[in-house]
Amino acid sequence: MADDYLIFRPDDVDLSRSPLRGSVHEPTHVLGAFNPGFARLPNGNLLLMVRVAEALSEPVQGDCARAIRWTPDGYVLDRHPLHGIHMDDPRQFALKDRNPRLLGLTSLSWLLPVEVSRDAYEIVKIHYDKAIAPSASFLEYGVEDARISLVGGSWWMTVCGVSAERHCTAMYHSVNGLDYKLLGVVLDHQNKDMILFEGKVGGKYMALTRPLGEVYFAYPEDSPWLGGPSINFAQSPDGLHWKPLDQPGIRARKGTSSTQRIGGGSQPVLTPEGWMLIYHGVEKKDAVGIYRSFWALLDKDDPSQILRLEDEAPLLEANPALTADIAHQMYLPTPVVFTTGIADAGDHYILAGGEADLACRITHLPKERFR
């Protein structure tokens, strides 16, 4: 059997069962079904918590672009005059002459739990009844990019919450891996790509974070570091209240392809050598950039100590052959692969992620690859 393939695609989503159907009556389509949270369930099967980006089939009507927004009374369509926006990114538009930048989305994302076999080769069940949709004002423009970690016998799921209030990280919790309860905001504006370690360190929860901002400061010319967005570490006594570590985390190095930014990918898992994680690095190109997956190894007792940083040869790159039969649905101008989870399968790991912000990709890699 193939060890690198698409397991879930946009056409696999039944939009008649979308949470938007109750109040959005205009035609929509799936822009992408991608970037899944990934976890082992109690029955041994695997869960893909798929991000479904649902967009209006006609986002522009007359002289306005339209965006979908959740409210307590249902979903509404906001209108933005075309003369007042830039649309150079297929995923979003920007209001003109605004500083800081103000964005709107061309889709609204919700989460669809897809149960697959223990080896991730077959879909077992699509749990539409357990879909996770916006339910609070800090999620009004969507619930994006779930990351799931099994810690202490329960499942902790972080998501990126999008709203005019803030661009935050929210936390969900489950005792069975399938039914999730929203616990609220845990990291504030533009601190995203949060992923919990699959296990405590020194009795505390640990997580990767990736704050964003408009201003960064330059390293000295002789420094090996490039500067800009980086992966930081945080710890918590309860999974809800987080303190950043004082030490720097994983940073982009000069001379590598990650010239735009880096950020977390899979949940860190404990190996005999230390905590292993997969992260993404972005090379600046066009409006989106080229996304690749790399990996790192952290000390098991002090994860702020980076033992290995494999940031030169990518672990994964986008594979156009995988999307050849759905090329008509492609909308990004550059190659993108975005690893979002990992599962132990004995002598190898199963990696899950998004391909081209379009579909869910599964890759089987031998453990020897990480030694």
C-alpha positions as a Markdown table, in Angstrom:
| # | Residue | x | y | z |
|---|---|---|---|---|
| 1 | Met | 0.0 | 0.0 | 0.0 |
| 2 | Ala | 1.1 | 3.6 | -0.6 |
| 3 | Asp | 2.8 | 5.3 | 2.4 |
| 4 | Asp | 2.0 | 8.9 | 1.3 |
| 5 | Tyr | -1.5 | 9.7 | 0.2 |
| 6 | Leu | -4.6 | 11.9 | 0.6 |
| 7 | Ile | -7.1 | 10.5 | 3.0 |
| 8 | Phe | -9.8 | 13.2 | 2.9 |
| 9 | Arg | -10.6 | 15.7 | 0.2 |
| 10 | Pro | -13.1 | 18.6 | -0.2 |
| 11 | Asp | -15.6 | 16.5 | -2.1 |
| 12 | Asp | -15.7 | 14.1 | 0.8 |
| 13 | Val | -17.6 | 16.7 | 2.9 |
| 14 | Asp | -21.4 | 16.6 | 2.7 |
| 15 | Leu | -22.4 | 20.2 | 2.9 |
| 16 | Ser | -26.0 | 19.4 | 3.4 |
| 17 | Arg | -24.9 | 18.5 | 7.0 |
| 18 | Ser | -22.8 | 21.6 | 7.5 |
| 19 | Pro | -23.5 | 23.7 | 10.6 |
| 20 | Leu | -24.0 | 26.7 | 8.3 |
| 21 | Arg | -27.1 | 25.2 | 6.7 |
| 22 | Gly | -29.4 | 26.5 | 9.4 |
| 23 | Ser | -29.0 | 30.1 | 8.4 |
| 24 | Val | -26.8 | 30.4 | 5.2 |
| 25 | His | -29.1 | 29.6 | 2.3 |
| 26 | Glu | -26.9 | 30.7 | -0.5 |
| 27 | Pro | -24.7 | 28.1 | -2.3 |
| 28 | Thr | -21.4 | 27.3 | -0.7 |
| 29 | His | -18.5 | 25.1 | -1.5 |
| 30 | Val | -15.6 | 23.5 | 0.4 |
| 31 | Leu | -12.5 | 25.7 | -0.2 |
| 32 | Gly | -10.4 | 23.2 | 1.7 |
| 33 | Ala | -10.7 | 20.2 | 4.0 |
| 34 | Phe | -7.2 | 20.2 | 5.6 |
| 35 | Asn | -4.9 | 20.7 | 8.6 |
| 36 | Pro | -6.4 | 18.1 | 10.8 |
| 37 | Gly | -5.8 | 17.6 | 14.5 |
| 38 | Phe | -4.7 | 13.9 | 14.9 |
| 39 | Ala | -5.1 | 11.6 | 17.9 |
| 40 | Arg | -5.4 | 7.9 | 18.8 |
| 41 | Leu | -8.9 | 7.0 | 20.1 |
| 42 | Pro | -9.7 | 4.6 | 23.0 |
| 43 | Asn | -10.8 | 1.9 | 20.4 |
| 44 | Gly | -7.4 | 2.1 | 18.7 |
| 45 | Asn | -8.7 | 4.0 | 15.6 |
| 46 | Leu | -7.3 | 7.4 | 14.7 |
| 47 | Leu | -9.2 | 10.7 | 14.7 |
| 48 | Leu | -8.7 | 13.4 | 12.1 |
| 49 | Met | -10.2 | 16.7 | 13.3 |
| 50 | Val | -10.5 | 18.2 | 9.9 |
| 51 | Arg | -10.7 | 21.9 | 9.3 |
| 52 | Val | -13.5 | 22.5 | 6.7 |
| 53 | Ala | -13.1 | 26.0 | 5.1 |
| 54 | Glu | -16.6 | 26.7 | 3.7 |
| 55 | Ala | -16.9 | 29.6 | 1.3 |
| 56 | Leu | -19.7 | 31.3 | -0.6 |
| 57 | Ser | -19.9 | 30.1 | -4.2 |
| 58 | Glu | -20.3 | 33.8 | -5.2 |
| 59 | Pro | -18.2 | 35.7 | -2.6 |
| 60 | Val | -18.5 | 38.9 | -4.7 |
| 61 | Gln | -22.0 | 40.2 | -5.3 |
| 62 | Gly | -22.5 | 43.4 | -7.1 |
| 63 | Asp | -19.9 | 45.9 | -5.9 |
| 64 | Cys | -19.2 | 44.1 | -2.6 |
| 65 | Ala | -17.3 | 41.2 | -1.2 |
| 66 | Arg | -19.1 | 39.1 | 1.4 |
| 67 | Ala | -17.8 | 37.4 | 4.5 |
| 68 | Ile | -19.6 | 34.8 | 6.7 |
| 69 | Arg | -19.9 | 35.7 | 10.4 |
| 70 | Trp | -21.3 | 33.7 | 13.3 |
| 71 | Thr | -23.7 | 35.4 | 15.8 |
| 72 | Pro | -25.7 | 34.0 | 18.7 |
| 73 | Asp | -28.8 | 34.2 | 16.4 |
| 74 | Gly | -27.2 | 32.4 | 13.4 |
| 75 | Tyr | -24.8 | 33.2 | 10.6 |
| 76 | Val | -24.9 | 36.4 | 8.7 |
| 77 | Leu | -23.2 | 37.8 | 5.6 |
| 78 | Asp | -21.2 | 41.0 | 6.0 |
| 79 | Arg | -20.7 | 43.2 | 2.9 |
| 80 | His | -17.4 | 45.0 | 2.1 |
| 81 | Pro | -17.3 | 47.5 | -0.8 |
| 82 | Leu | -14.8 | 46.3 | -3.5 |
| 83 | His | -13.3 | 49.8 | -3.9 |
| 84 | Gly | -12.2 | 49.6 | -0.2 |
| 85 | Ile | -10.3 | 46.3 | -0.2 |
| 86 | His | -7.4 | 44.4 | -1.7 |
| 87 | Met | -7.8 | 40.8 | -2.7 |
| 88 | Asp | -4.3 | 39.4 | -3.6 |
| 89 | Asp | -4.6 | 36.3 | -1.3 |
| 90 | Pro | -7.3 | 33.8 | -2.2 |
| 91 | Arg | -7.9 | 33.1 | 1.5 |
| 92 | Gln | -8.5 | 36.7 | 2.6 |
| 93 | Phe | -8.9 | 40.3 | 1.7 |
| 94 | Ala | -7.5 | 43.4 | 3.3 |
| 95 | Leu | -9.2 | 46.8 | 3.9 |
| 96 | Lys | -7.3 | 49.6 | 2.1 |
| 97 | Asp | -5.4 | 52.3 | 3.9 |
| 98 | Arg | -5.7 | 50.8 | 7.3 |
| 99 | Asn | -2.8 | 50.5 | 9.8 |
| 100 | Pro | -2.6 | 48.1 | 11.4 |
| 101 | Arg | -4.0 | 45.8 | 8.6 |
| 102 | Leu | -7.6 | 44.8 | 8.9 |
| 103 | Leu | -8.5 | 41.5 | 7.2 |
| 104 | Gly | -11.6 | 39.6 | 6.1 |
| 105 | Leu | -11.9 | 35.9 | 5.3 |
| 106 | Thr | -13.3 | 34.4 | 2.1 |
| 107 | Ser | -14.5 | 31.4 | 4.1 |
| 108 | Leu | -15.6 | 30.3 | 7.5 |
| 109 | Ser | -14.0 | 27.2 | 9.1 |
| 110 | Trp | -15.5 | 24.6 | 11.3 |
| 111 | Leu | -14.2 | 21.2 | 12.5 |
| 112 | Leu | -15.3 | 17.8 | 11.3 |
| 113 | Pro | -14.2 | 14.7 | 13.2 |
| 114 | Val | -13.3 | 11.9 | 10.8 |
| 115 | Glu | -12.5 | 8.5 | 12.3 |
| 116 | Val | -10.1 | 6.4 | 10.3 |
| 117 | Ser | -8.7 | 2.9 | 10.8 |
| 118 | Arg | -5.8 | 2.3 | 13.2 |
| 119 | Asp | -3.4 | 2.3 | 10.3 |
| 120 | Ala | -5.0 | 5.4 | 8.8 |
| 121 | Tyr | -5.7 | 3.7 | 5.4 |
| 122 | Glu | -9.5 | 3.7 | 5.6 |
| 123 | Ile | -12.2 | 6.1 | 6.7 |
| 124 | Val | -14.4 | 4.4 | 9.3 |
| 125 | Lys | -17.0 | 7.1 | 10.1 |
| 126 | Ile | -17.5 | 10.8 | 9.5 |
| 127 | His | -19.0 | 12.2 | 12.8 |
| 128 | Tyr | -21.2 | 15.1 | 11.5 |
| 129 | Asp | -23.1 | 15.0 | 14.8 |
| 130 | Lys | -19.9 | 15.9 | 16.7 |
| 131 | Ala | -18.8 | 18.8 | 14.4 |
| 132 | Ile | -17.4 | 21.8 | 16.1 |
| 133 | Ala | -18.6 | 25.2 | 14.9 |
| 134 | Pro | -18.3 | 28.7 | 16.2 |
| 135 | Ser | -20.1 | 29.2 | 19.5 |
| 136 | Ala | -18.6 | 32.3 | 21.0 |
| 137 | Ser | -17.8 | 35.8 | 19.8 |
| 138 | Phe | -14.1 | 35.1 | 19.8 |
| 139 | Leu | -14.8 | 32.4 | 17.2 |
| 140 | Glu | -17.1 | 34.5 | 15.0 |
| 141 | Tyr | -15.1 | 34.2 | 11.8 |
| 142 | Gly | -14.1 | 30.5 | 12.3 |
| 143 | Val | -12.5 | 27.7 | 14.3 |
| 144 | Glu | -9.2 | 26.8 | 12.6 |
| 145 | Asp | -6.3 | 24.3 | 12.7 |
| 146 | Ala | -7.0 | 22.0 | 15.6 |
| 147 | Arg | -4.1 | 20.3 | 17.4 |
| 148 | Ile | -4.8 | 17.4 | 19.7 |
| 149 | Ser | -2.6 | 16.0 | 22.5 |
| 150 | Leu | -3.4 | 13.1 | 24.8 |
| 151 | Val | -2.2 | 14.1 | 28.3 |
| 152 | Gly | -3.0 | 12.3 | 31.5 |
| 153 | Gly | -5.8 | 10.2 | 30.0 |
| 154 | Ser | -7.7 | 13.0 | 28.4 |
| 155 | Trp | -7.6 | 14.9 | 25.1 |
| 156 | Trp | -6.6 | 18.6 | 24.9 |
| 157 | Met | -7.4 | 20.4 | 21.7 |
| 158 | Thr | -6.2 | 23.8 | 20.8 |
| 159 | Val | -7.7 | 25.8 | 17.9 |
| 160 | Cys | -7.1 | 29.2 | 16.4 |
| 161 | Gly | -10.1 | 31.4 | 17.0 |
| 162 | Val | -10.7 | 34.2 | 14.5 |
| 163 | Ser | -12.8 | 37.3 | 15.3 |
| 164 | Ala | -12.8 | 41.0 | 15.1 |
| 165 | Glu | -12.1 | 41.0 | 18.9 |
| 166 | Arg | -8.9 | 39.0 | 18.7 |
| 167 | His | -7.0 | 36.3 | 16.8 |
| 168 | Cys | -6.5 | 33.9 | 19.7 |
| 169 | Thr | -5.9 | 30.3 | 20.8 |
| 170 | Ala | -8.9 | 28.6 | 22.4 |
| 171 | Met | -8.9 | 25.3 | 24.3 |
| 172 | Tyr | -11.3 | 22.3 | 24.1 |
| 173 | His | -11.2 | 19.2 | 26.3 |
| 174 | Ser | -12.5 | 15.7 | 25.9 |
| 175 | Val | -12.6 | 12.6 | 28.1 |
| 176 | Asn | -13.2 | 10.2 | 25.1 |
| 177 | Gly | -11.4 | 11.8 | 22.2 |
| 178 | Leu | -14.6 | 12.5 | 20.2 |
| 179 | Asp | -16.8 | 14.8 | 22.3 |
| 180 | Tyr | -15.2 | 18.2 | 23.1 |
| 181 | Lys | -16.1 | 20.9 | 25.5 |
| 182 | Leu | -15.0 | 24.5 | 24.9 |
| 183 | Leu | -13.0 | 25.8 | 27.9 |
| 184 | Gly | -12.4 | 29.3 | 26.5 |
| 185 | Val | -9.4 | 31.5 | 25.4 |
| 186 | Val | -6.0 | 30.4 | 26.7 |
| 187 | Leu | -3.7 | 32.6 | 24.7 |
| 188 | Asp | -4.5 | 36.1 | 23.5 |
| 189 | His | -4.2 | 38.0 | 20.3 |
| 190 | Gln | -2.0 | 36.5 | 17.5 |
| 191 | Asn | -0.4 | 33.8 | 19.8 |
| 192 | Lys | -1.3 | 30.7 | 17.8 |
| 193 | Asp | 0.0 | 27.4 | 16.6 |
| 194 | Met | -0.2 | 26.2 | 20.2 |
| 195 | Ile | 0.3 | 22.5 | 20.7 |
| 196 | Leu | 0.5 | 20.7 | 24.0 |
| 197 | Phe | 3.3 | 18.1 | 24.7 |
| 198 | Glu | 1.9 | 14.6 | 24.9 |
| 199 | Gly | 2.9 | 14.3 | 28.6 |
| 200 | Lys | 3.9 | 16.5 | 31.5 |
| 201 | Val | 7.4 | 17.8 | 32.2 |
| 202 | Gly | 8.2 | 18.2 | 35.9 |
| 203 | Gly | 4.6 | 17.7 | 36.8 |
| 204 | Lys | 3.5 | 20.6 | 34.5 |
| 205 | Tyr | 1.8 | 20.8 | 31.2 |
| 206 | Met | 4.1 | 22.1 | 28.4 |
| 207 | Ala | 3.2 | 23.6 | 25.1 |
| 208 | Leu | 4.7 | 25.1 | 22.0 |
| 209 | Thr | 3.4 | 28.6 | 21.1 |
| 210 | Arg | 4.1 | 31.0 | 18.2 |
| 211 | Pro | 3.3 | 34.7 | 18.9 |
| 212 | Leu | 3.1 | 37.0 | 15.9 |
| 213 | Gly | 3.5 | 40.7 | 15.8 |
| 214 | Glu | 4.3 | 43.6 | 13.5 |
| 215 | Val | 7.7 | 44.5 | 14.9 |
| 216 | Tyr | 10.7 | 42.3 | 15.5 |
| 217 | Phe | 14.3 | 43.3 | 16.3 |
| 218 | Ala | 17.4 | 42.3 | 14.4 |
| 219 | Tyr | 20.1 | 39.9 | 15.7 |
| 220 | Pro | 23.7 | 41.0 | 15.4 |
| 221 | Glu | 25.3 | 40.4 | 12.0 |
| 222 | Asp | 27.4 | 37.5 | 13.3 |
| 223 | Ser | 24.4 | 35.8 | 15.0 |
| 224 | Pro | 23.2 | 32.5 | 13.4 |
| 225 | Trp | 19.6 | 33.5 | 13.9 |
| 226 | Leu | 17.4 | 35.1 | 11.3 |
| 227 | Gly | 14.9 | 36.8 | 13.5 |
| 228 | Gly | 11.1 | 37.1 | 13.2 |
| 229 | Pro | 8.4 | 34.7 | 14.3 |
| 230 | Ser | 9.6 | 31.7 | 16.3 |
| 231 | Ile | 8.4 | 28.7 | 18.3 |
| 232 | Asn | 8.3 | 29.5 | 22.0 |
| 233 | Phe | 7.6 | 27.3 | 25.0 |
| 234 | Ala | 5.1 | 27.8 | 27.8 |
| 235 | Gln | 4.1 | 25.8 | 30.9 |
| 236 | Ser | 1.0 | 25.5 | 33.0 |
| 237 | Pro | -0.2 | 23.9 | 36.2 |
| 238 | Asp | -3.6 | 23.1 | 34.9 |
| 239 | Gly | -3.7 | 23.3 | 31.1 |
| 240 | Leu | -5.5 | 26.6 | 31.2 |
| 241 | His | -3.1 | 29.2 | 32.7 |
| 242 | Trp | 0.1 | 29.5 | 30.8 |
| 243 | Lys | 3.5 | 31.2 | 31.6 |
| 244 | Pro | 6.0 | 31.6 | 28.7 |
| 245 | Leu | 9.5 | 30.2 | 29.5 |
| 246 | Asp | 12.2 | 32.7 | 29.8 |
| 247 | Gln | 14.5 | 30.8 | 27.4 |
| 248 | Pro | 14.1 | 31.3 | 23.6 |
| 249 | Gly | 12.7 | 28.4 | 21.6 |
| 250 | Ile | 13.1 | 27.2 | 18.1 |
| 251 | Arg | 14.3 | 30.0 | 15.8 |
| 252 | Ala | 14.9 | 30.2 | 12.1 |
| 253 | Arg | 18.6 | 30.1 | 11.2 |
| 254 | Lys | 20.4 | 32.1 | 8.5 |
| 255 | Gly | 21.2 | 30.1 | 5.4 |
| 256 | Thr | 18.1 | 27.9 | 5.6 |
| 257 | Ser | 14.9 | 28.1 | 3.5 |
| 258 | Ser | 12.7 | 29.3 | 6.4 |
| 259 | Thr | 13.2 | 32.9 | 5.5 |
| 260 | Gln | 9.6 | 34.1 | 6.4 |
| 261 | Arg | 8.6 | 32.4 | 9.6 |
| 262 | Ile | 8.4 | 29.0 | 11.4 |
| 263 | Gly | 5.7 | 27.5 | 13.6 |
| 264 | Gly | 4.6 | 24.4 | 15.4 |
| 265 | Gly | 3.3 | 21.4 | 13.5 |
| 266 | Ser | 2.8 | 18.1 | 15.3 |
| 267 | Gln | 2.4 | 17.5 | 19.1 |
| 268 | Pro | 5.7 | 16.8 | 20.7 |
| 269 | Val | 6.0 | 13.1 | 21.6 |
| 270 | Leu | 8.4 | 11.5 | 24.0 |
| 271 | Thr | 11.0 | 9.1 | 22.4 |
| 272 | Pro | 14.0 | 7.4 | 24.1 |
| 273 | Glu | 16.1 | 10.3 | 22.7 |
| 274 | Gly | 13.9 | 13.2 | 23.9 |
| 275 | Trp | 10.8 | 15.1 | 22.8 |
| 276 | Met | 10.4 | 14.9 | 19.0 |
| 277 | Leu | 8.3 | 17.3 | 17.1 |
| 278 | Ile | 7.6 | 18.3 | 13.5 |
| 279 | Tyr | 7.3 | 22.0 | 12.6 |
| 280 | His | 6.8 | 24.1 | 9.5 |
| 281 | Gly | 9.2 | 26.5 | 7.9 |
| 282 | Val | 8.0 | 29.1 | 5.3 |
| 283 | Glu | 10.2 | 30.4 | 2.5 |
| 284 | Lys | 9.1 | 33.8 | 1.3 |
| 285 | Lys | 7.5 | 33.7 | -2.1 |
| 286 | Asp | 4.4 | 35.5 | -3.5 |
| 287 | Ala | 1.6 | 36.2 | -1.1 |
| 288 | Val | 1.5 | 32.9 | 0.7 |
| 289 | Gly | 5.1 | 31.4 | 0.7 |
| 290 | Ile | 6.4 | 27.9 | 0.3 |
| 291 | Tyr | 5.6 | 25.7 | 3.4 |
| 292 | Arg | 7.8 | 22.7 | 4.3 |
| 293 | Ser | 8.0 | 20.4 | 7.3 |
| 294 | Phe | 11.2 | 20.0 | 9.4 |
| 295 | Trp | 11.8 | 18.3 | 12.8 |
| 296 | Ala | 13.6 | 18.9 | 16.1 |
| 297 | Leu | 14.5 | 17.0 | 19.2 |
| 298 | Leu | 14.2 | 18.5 | 22.7 |
| 299 | Asp | 15.7 | 17.4 | 26.0 |
| 300 | Lys | 13.2 | 15.2 | 27.9 |
| 301 | Asp | 13.7 | 16.9 | 31.3 |
| 302 | Asp | 14.3 | 20.5 | 30.0 |
| 303 | Pro | 12.6 | 21.0 | 26.6 |
| 304 | Ser | 14.1 | 24.4 | 26.3 |
| 305 | Gln | 17.4 | 22.6 | 25.5 |
| 306 | Ile | 17.3 | 21.9 | 21.8 |
| 307 | Leu | 19.3 | 18.7 | 21.1 |
| 308 | Arg | 18.8 | 18.6 | 17.3 |
| 309 | Leu | 17.4 | 21.1 | 14.8 |
| 310 | Glu | 16.9 | 19.4 | 11.4 |
| 311 | Asp | 16.2 | 22.6 | 9.5 |
| 312 | Glu | 18.1 | 22.1 | 6.3 |
| 313 | Ala | 16.8 | 19.1 | 4.4 |
| 314 | Pro | 12.9 | 19.1 | 4.7 |
| 315 | Leu | 11.2 | 16.1 | 6.2 |
| 316 | Leu | 8.2 | 16.7 | 3.9 |
| 317 | Glu | 7.5 | 18.9 | 0.9 |
| 318 | Ala | 4.4 | 19.5 | -1.1 |
| 319 | Asn | 3.8 | 16.6 | -3.5 |
| 320 | Pro | 1.9 | 17.7 | -6.7 |
| 321 | Ala | 1.3 | 14.1 | -7.7 |
| 322 | Leu | -1.1 | 13.8 | -4.7 |
| 323 | Thr | -3.3 | 16.6 | -5.8 |
| 324 | Ala | -3.1 | 15.9 | -9.5 |
| 325 | Asp | -6.7 | 14.6 | -9.7 |
| 326 | Ile | -8.1 | 17.6 | -7.8 |
| 327 | Ala | -5.9 | 20.2 | -9.4 |
| 328 | His | -9.0 | 22.0 | -10.6 |
| 329 | Gln | -9.7 | 22.8 | -7.0 |
| 330 | Met | -6.3 | 24.3 | -6.2 |
| 331 | Tyr | -6.2 | 27.9 | -5.3 |
| 332 | Leu | -2.8 | 28.7 | -3.7 |
| 333 | Pro | 0.0 | 30.0 | -5.9 |
| 334 | Thr | 2.8 | 28.2 | -4.0 |
| 335 | Pro | 3.5 | 24.7 | -2.7 |
| 336 | Val | 2.2 | 24.1 | 0.8 |
| 337 | Val | 2.5 | 21.1 | 3.2 |
| 338 | Phe | 1.5 | 21.6 | 6.8 |
| 339 | Thr | 2.0 | 18.7 | 9.3 |
| 340 | Thr | -0.5 | 18.9 | 12.2 |
| 341 | Gly | -0.2 | 15.6 | 14.1 |
| 342 | Ile | 1.7 | 12.4 | 14.6 |
| 343 | Ala | 0.7 | 8.9 | 15.9 |
| 344 | Asp | 2.9 | 6.0 | 17.0 |
| 345 | Ala | 2.4 | 2.9 | 14.8 |
| 346 | Gly | 5.1 | 0.6 | 16.2 |
| 347 | Asp | 8.1 | 0.6 | 13.9 |
| 348 | His | 7.0 | 3.8 | 12.2 |
| 349 | Tyr | 5.1 | 7.1 | 12.7 |
| 350 | Ile | 1.9 | 8.2 | 11.0 |
| 351 | Leu | 2.0 | 11.9 | 10.1 |
| 352 | Ala | -1.2 | 13.8 | 9.3 |
| 353 | Gly | -1.4 | 17.3 | 7.8 |
| 354 | Gly | -2.8 | 19.5 | 5.1 |
| 355 | Glu | -1.7 | 19.4 | 1.5 |
| 356 | Ala | -2.1 | 22.7 | -0.5 |
| 357 | Asp | -4.6 | 24.0 | 2.1 |
| 358 | Leu | -6.9 | 21.7 | 0.2 |
| 359 | Ala | -6.9 | 18.1 | 1.5 |
| 360 | Cys | -5.7 | 15.9 | 4.4 |
| 361 | Arg | -2.4 | 14.1 | 3.7 |
| 362 | Ile | -1.2 | 10.9 | 5.5 |
| 363 | Thr | 2.5 | 9.9 | 5.5 |
| 364 | His | 4.0 | 6.8 | 7.0 |
| 365 | Leu | 7.7 | 7.3 | 8.0 |
| 366 | Pro | 10.0 | 4.8 | 9.7 |
| 367 | Lys | 11.3 | 5.7 | 13.1 |
| 368 | Glu | 14.8 | 5.3 | 11.8 |
| 369 | Arg | 14.2 | 8.5 | 9.9 |
| 370 | Phe | 14.4 | 10.4 | 13.2 |
| 371 | Arg | 17.6 | 8.9 | 14.5 |
